Amino acid sequence: MASTQPEPKKTISASVSNVGQSLSSDQSSRARKYFISMMIRTLCFIFAVILPSPYRWIALFGAVTLPYIAVVVANAGRESIKGKAAIFADDQKQIGSK
């Protein structure tokens, strides 16, 4: 007779490939991206002074819009939602409910 042994429980462990960047690495990367964007903005201001009229407006447009773009790029980072993560809880409580 063959005896059947219960199968051991399967455990879920985190894989090294699932782990993101460290916080200090992520912050320095975002700061570097923001710094580069601000240097490009500075160049746009310099070009707005040096270049003739049609190109001046393009450089000025870049100098005005780059802060918004730089902030959006710098803030895009660790807060991404992966997989089937729930944004809102389904079991919301209401006032007076138990």
N, C-alpha and C positions, 0 to 999 in steps of 0.2 A: 504494500500500500504506500502510496505517495502522500506524504504529509504536506499540507499547504501552510506556508508561513505567511503571516501578514506582511505586506509590503511596507517598508519604512516610509514615513512621511517625507514628502518632497519639500525642501526649503528653497525659498527664493533669496538669492543673494545678489548684491550689486556687482556688476561687472566694472572693471577698470575703464573700459571703453565708454560706459554710460556716464562717467563722472565728468563734469565740465571743468573749465579752467578754475584755478584758485582765485580767490577774491582779489588779492594784490595784483596778480597777473592781469585780470580782467580790468581793474581800475587803471592800471598803467597803460593798457592798450587803448582804452577809451580816452584817457587824457592825451595820449599821443595823437589820436585821430582828431581831437578837438584842437590841439595846438597846430597841427598841419592845416586845418581848415582856417584857422585865424591868420596864419601866415599867408595863405592864399588871399584872404580878405584884405590884408595889408597891401599886398601886391596890386590888388584891384583898385584900392584907393590911390596908390602911386600912379598906376596906369591911367586912372581917371584924370589926373592932373597933367600927365605928359602927353597922352594921345590926342589926336585931332577929334573933331566933333562926333562922327558916327560911332567910332570905337570907344569914345569917352563914355557914352551912355550905356554901352554894353558892360564896360568895366564897373560903372557906378551901380548898375543893376546887380552885378555879381557881388559887389561890396555890401549892398543892402540885403540881399537874400541869403548870403552865406551864413550869417549867425543862426538863422532858423534851421537851416540844413545841418549845421554843425551840432546844434543842440540835439536834434532828432537822432543823428548818427551816434553821438556820444551817449545818449540815454538808452539806445537800443542795445540791450545786453542780457543780463542774467534773468530777467523776468519773463522769459518765453514760456508758454504753456505747451507741455509735451503730452502726447498720447491722448488718453481719454480723461484728462483732468477736468473736473467739474468746476465751472466758474462760479455758479450759484448753488447753494445747498437746496435740495428739494424739500427738506422738512423745515420750512420757515415757520416760526412761531408768530402768533398774532396776540395782540393785547387781550387779556382775559381768558386765553386758552390754557389748558393744563397739559 
